């Protein structure tokens, strides 16, 4: 959860040995660079990025917060992080390389492994499925705009395509965001080619996953990406954002073979989708098989073994 400022309380007031498992740093060097470059993003609104004074004030605040955050984190005897992306940021902020290790989170994908791997060459319609809450950082607008470009480039007589957006709505703000996305689809003239599946049951999610050809992910700097792991376990050809956990840890070669695709902007997503659809059914099947096998390193058993190994120094201090 990132409650790093409790660590010195336990270390110095409680006299405790302290271990921490960090999934997402409260502040990161990426956040500092976004503010420094006055780059508008979901955590750096336009009214701040457009103002030199507000950007400077926010940068000073972030830098001060980062220093205090690093001092708090350095109180740990054992530091575990969930990905290589998190590792880089925690090392730069907490500066305890000898006490820090990567422990991938447990991903129980057994239900998705039941989905049969079959050739998809006979399909008359290929679906592209995106699974993720309707939050701004998931960047569903990028998915819709890229999909529109793909449709515009398709030749007559080629297989039909549809985009299926599956996710949960936490509040009214998320529901308003879905309405905006539906409006964007209508504006682009493809309201009938994009389906929204809100707050679906796991059974329906699994059905949609089993019918899809491509699993789509567009979040910049996802700290890990369990949804990406689930798509690969389900046997989908994954197309994920070229950043964060998907790039550094998940969509990696398996025994020297490709397990998926990465992209980082609208045009590269379009090119990747076209490349996937242009592959032969046998080539897609090989990628899907390798992707499914590769995610075994994120199993519950692997998590338990890595967690125990990382915690061993902390257990040693308790025995003394």
Residue pairs with C-beta under 8 A, 6 or more apart in sequence:
1 23
2 22
2 23
2 24
2 25
2 26
4 20
4 26
4 69
4 72
4 73
5 68
5 69
5 72
7 18
7 20
7 72
7 73
7 75
7 76
8 71
8 72
8 75
10 16
10 18
11 18
11 75
11 76
12 75
17 77
17 314
17 317
17 318
18 75
18 76
18 77
18 78
19 76
19 77
19 78
19 79
19 80
19 311
19 314
20 73
20 76
20 78
20 79
20 80
21 80
21 81
21 82
21 103
22 79
22 80
22 81
22 82
22 86
22 90
23 81
23 82
23 86
23 105
23 223
23 224
24 86
24 223
25 69
25 86
25 89
25 90
25 93
26 65
26 69
27 62
27 65
27 66
27 69
27 93
28 89
28 93
28 221
29 88
29 89
29 92
29 93
30 89
30 221
31 43
31 44
31 62
32 59
32 62
32 63
32 66
33 39
34 41
34 43
34 44
35 44
35 48
35 55
35 58
35 59
35 62
36 55
36 59
38 49
38 50
38 52
38 55
39 49
40 46
40 49
40 50
41 220
42 136
42 137
43 137
44 58
47 54
48 54
48 55
48 58
49 55
66 93
69 93
69 94
70 93
70 94
70 95
73 79
73 90
73 93
73 94
73 96
74 94
74 95
74 96
76 94
76 96
76 99
77 99
77 313
77 314
77 317
78 99
78 310
78 311
78 313
78 314
79 90
79 94
79 96
79 99
79 100
79 101
80 100
80 101
80 102
80 103
80 307
80 310
80 311
81 87
81 90
81 100
81 101
81 102
81 103
82 102
82 103
82 104
82 105
82 223
82 224
82 245
83 102
83 104
83 223
83 224
83 244
83 245
83 248
83 249
84 102
84 245
84 248
84 249
85 221
85 222
85 223
85 224
85 243
85 244
85 245
85 248
85 249
86 102
86 223
86 224
86 245
87 100
87 102
90 100
91 97
91 100
94 100
99 313
101 306
101 309
101 310
102 306
103 303
103 306
103 307
103 310
104 224
104 249
104 297
104 298
104 302
104 303
104 306
105 224
105 226
105 298
105 303
106 298
106 299
106 300
106 302
106 303
106 304
107 226
107 229
107 230
107 233
107 295
107 298
107 299
108 300
109 229
109 230
109 233
109 234
109 295
109 298
109 299
111 202
111 206
112 206
112 209
112 230
112 233
112 234
112 235
113 233
113 292
115 206
115 209
115 210
115 234
115 235
116 210
116 235
117 235
117 285
117 288
117 289
117 292
118 285
119 281
119 282
119 285
120 126
120 213
120 281
120 284
120 285
121 280
121 281
123 159
123 213
124 159
124 160
125 159
125 160
125 161
125 162
126 159
126 160
126 161
126 162
126 213
126 214
126 277
127 161
127 162
127 163
127 164
127 208
127 211
127 212
127 213
127 214
128 147
128 161
128 162
128 163
128 164
128 212
128 213
128 214
128 215
128 216
128 273
129 164
129 166
129 208
129 209
129 212
129 214
129 215
129 216
129 231
129 236
130 140
130 143
130 163
130 164
130 165
130 166
130 167
130 215
130 216
130 217
130 218
131 166
131 167
131 205
131 209
131 215
131 227
131 230
131 231
132 138
132 166
132 167
132 217
132 219
132 227
133 167
133 168
133 169
133 170
133 174
134 140
134 165
134 167
134 168
134 169
134 174
134 175
134 177
134 178
134 181
134 198
135 170
135 174
135 177
136 177
137 219
137 220
138 167
138 218
138 219
139 218
139 219
139 220
140 165
140 177
140 181
140 218
141 181
141 184
142 218
142 266
142 269
143 163
143 165
143 216
143 218
143 269
144 163
144 181
144 184
144 185
144 188
144 194
145 188
145 266
146 266
146 269
146 270
146 273
147 161
147 163
147 190
147 193
147 194
147 273
148 188
148 190
149 266
149 267
149 270
150 161
150 270
150 273
150 274
151 161
151 190
151 193
153 270
153 274
154 161
159 277
161 193
161 277
162 193
162 194
162 195
163 193
163 194
163 195
163 216
164 194
164 195
164 197
164 208
164 212
165 181
165 194
165 195
165 196
165 197
166 197
166 200
166 205
166 208
167 197
167 198
168 174
168 198
168 199
169 175
169 178
169 198
169 199
178 196
178 198
181 196
182 191
182 196
185 191
185 193
185 194
197 204
197 205
197 208
200 208
206 234
209 215
209 230
209 231
209 234
209 236
210 234
212 234
212 236
213 236
213 237
213 276
213 277
213 284
214 236
214 237
214 238
214 239
214 273
214 276
215 228
215 231
215 232
215 234
215 236
215 237
215 238
215 239
216 239
217 225
217 227
217 228
217 231
217 238
217 239
217 240
217 241
217 246
218 241
218 269
219 225
219 241
219 244
220 241
220 243
220 244
220 264
221 241
221 243
221 244
222 228
222 241
222 243
222 244
222 245
222 246
223 244
223 245
224 244
224 245
224 249
224 250
225 240
225 244
225 245
225 246
225 249
225 250
228 238
228 240
228 245
228 246
228 250
228 251
229 250
229 295
229 298
231 238
232 238
232 250
232 251
232 259
232 260
232 291
232 292
232 294
232 295
233 292
233 295
235 288
235 289
235 291
235 292
236 288
236 291
237 260
237 261
237 276
237 284
237 287
237 288
237 291
238 246
238 251
238 259
238 260
238 261
238 291
239 260
239 261
239 262
239 263
239 269
239 272
239 273
239 276
240 246
240 247
240 250
240 251
240 260
240 261
240 262
240 263
241 247
241 262
241 263
241 264
242 262
242 263
242 264
242 268
243 264
246 262
247 262
250 295
250 298
251 259
251 260
251 261
251 262
252 259
252 294
253 259
254 290
254 291
254 293
254 294
255 290
257 286
257 287
257 290
258 287
258 290
259 287
259 290
259 291
259 294
260 287
260 291
261 272
261 275
261 276
262 272
263 269
263 271
263 272
276 284
279 287
296 302
